[in-house]
């Protein structure tokens, strides 16, 4: 049986589908993704500003209908955080708890590392149970390559020297 979604890199041509995905997020989903309540106009403006030259976007695309049901973004080249790729993830409510966020974050972080990022940082609201589950899953898989702090998880690339002791 074929998987209900396929993961693929998103590009400029996907901008309308990205906007539909983000607009479909409910109030809680928007607050979790953007760390504030985003109205439709703010989402439309955000999507217009997406810079595919400085960002890596992966989508979980439904095989039935082609809608983006999950998305991970890696924002590169932020002068406020040299060497870091900031990660963001959003999954539509009916598609959560299927491992999509983990798979999308894995791909976005891996691509960020190939583009020169020294770490990939995921900021989240600590009271978000979905993100807590994602971070726990990442911790199990990555071990010492994942550093956790309150509301933040940092992924280090494979082969990164680890502290001794």
C-alpha positions in Angstrom: 0.0 0.0 0.0 1.3 3.4 -0.9 2.0 6.0 1.8 -0.7 8.6 2.1 1.9 11.4 1.7 5.2 11.9 0.0 7.9 14.2 1.2 9.5 16.6 -1.2 11.4 19.9 -1.4 9.1 22.9 -1.9 9.9 25.6 -4.4 8.7 28.9 -5.7 5.9 27.3 -7.7 4.5 25.9 -4.4 4.0 29.3 -2.9 0.1 29.2 -3.3 0.0 25.7 -1.7 2.2 26.9 1.1 -0.1 29.8 1.8 -3.1 27.4 1.8 -1.4 25.1 4.2 -0.6 27.9 6.7 -4.0 29.5 6.3 -5.5 26.1 7.2 -3.8 26.0 10.6 -6.2 26.8 13.4 -5.6 29.6 15.9 -3.5 27.3 18.2 -1.5 25.9 15.2 -0.7 29.5 14.0 0.3 30.5 17.5 2.5 27.4 17.8 4.1 27.9 14.4 4.6 31.7 14.5 4.8 32.2 18.3 1.9 34.6 18.1 -1.6 34.9 16.7 -1.3 35.4 12.9 -4.2 36.7 11.0 -4.8 35.7 7.3 -3.2 38.9 6.0 -0.1 38.3 8.1 0.3 34.8 6.7 -0.2 36.0 3.1 2.5 38.7 3.7 4.8 36.0 5.3 4.4 33.7 2.2 5.1 36.6 -0.1 8.4 37.2 1.7 9.6 33.6 1.6 13.2 33.7 0.1 13.8 30.3 -1.5 17.5 31.2 -1.9 17.9 31.6 1.8 15.4 29.0 3.0 14.9 25.2 2.6 11.4 24.0 2.7 10.1 20.5 2.7 6.5 19.5 2.5 4.5 16.4 3.3 2.1 16.4 0.3 -1.1 14.3 0.4 -1.2 11.7 -2.5 -4.9 12.2 -2.5 -5.5 15.8 -3.7 -1.9 17.1 -3.5 -2.4 19.5 -0.5 0.5 20.3 1.7 -0.4 18.7 5.1 2.9 19.3 6.8 5.9 21.6 6.2 9.3 22.2 7.7 11.4 25.3 7.0 15.1 25.9 7.6 15.9 29.6 7.6 19.6 30.1 6.6 22.0 33.1 6.8 20.4 35.0 9.7 23.0 37.6 10.6 21.6 37.5 14.2 22.6 33.8 14.5 25.7 33.1 12.5 26.1 29.4 11.6 22.6 28.5 12.7 19.6 27.4 10.6 16.3 28.2 12.4 13.8 25.4 11.9 10.0 25.7 11.9 7.4 23.0 11.4 3.7 22.9 11.0 1.4 19.9 10.6 -2.3 20.1 9.9 -4.4 18.7 12.8 -5.7 15.5 11.1 -2.1 14.6 10.1 -0.4 14.9 13.5 1.1 12.0 15.5 2.1 10.1 12.4 5.8 11.0 12.5 5.6 13.6 9.7 7.1 16.4 11.8 10.1 14.3 12.6 10.7 13.2 9.0 10.4 16.8 7.8 12.7 18.2 10.4 15.3 15.5 9.7 15.3 16.4 6.0 15.3 20.2 6.5 18.2 19.9 9.1 20.2 17.6 6.8 19.9 20.0 3.9 20.8 23.0 6.1 24.0 21.2 7.1 24.9 20.6 3.5 24.4 24.3 2.9 27.0 25.1 5.7 24.8 25.4 8.8 26.8 24.4 11.9 23.6 23.8 13.9 19.8 23.7 13.4 17.7 25.3 16.1 14.1 24.6 16.8 12.3 27.1 19.0 9.0 26.1 20.5 6.5 26.8 23.2 7.3 24.4 26.0 3.6 23.8 26.7 3.1 22.5 23.2 2.6 18.7 23.6 3.2 18.0 19.9 6.6 19.7 20.0 7.5 18.0 23.2 6.8 14.7 21.5 8.9 15.7 18.5 11.8 16.8 20.7 11.6 13.5 22.6 11.7 11.6 19.4 14.7 13.6 18.1 16.5 13.0 21.4 16.0 9.3 21.2 17.3 9.2 17.6 20.1 11.7 17.9 21.4 11.2 21.4 24.2 13.7 22.1 23.7 15.4 18.8 20.5 17.0 20.3 20.9 19.7 22.9 17.8 20.8 24.8 17.0 23.9 26.8 13.7 25.4 27.8 11.7 26.0 24.6 14.6 25.2 22.3 16.2 22.1 20.7 19.5 22.3 18.8 20.6 19.6 16.4 24.3 19.2 15.6 25.5 17.7 12.4 26.8 14.1 12.3 30.4 13.9 13.2 30.2 17.0 15.5 32.8 16.6 18.3 31.0 15.9 21.6 32.2 17.1 25.0 33.9 14.5 27.1 32.9 13.8 30.7 
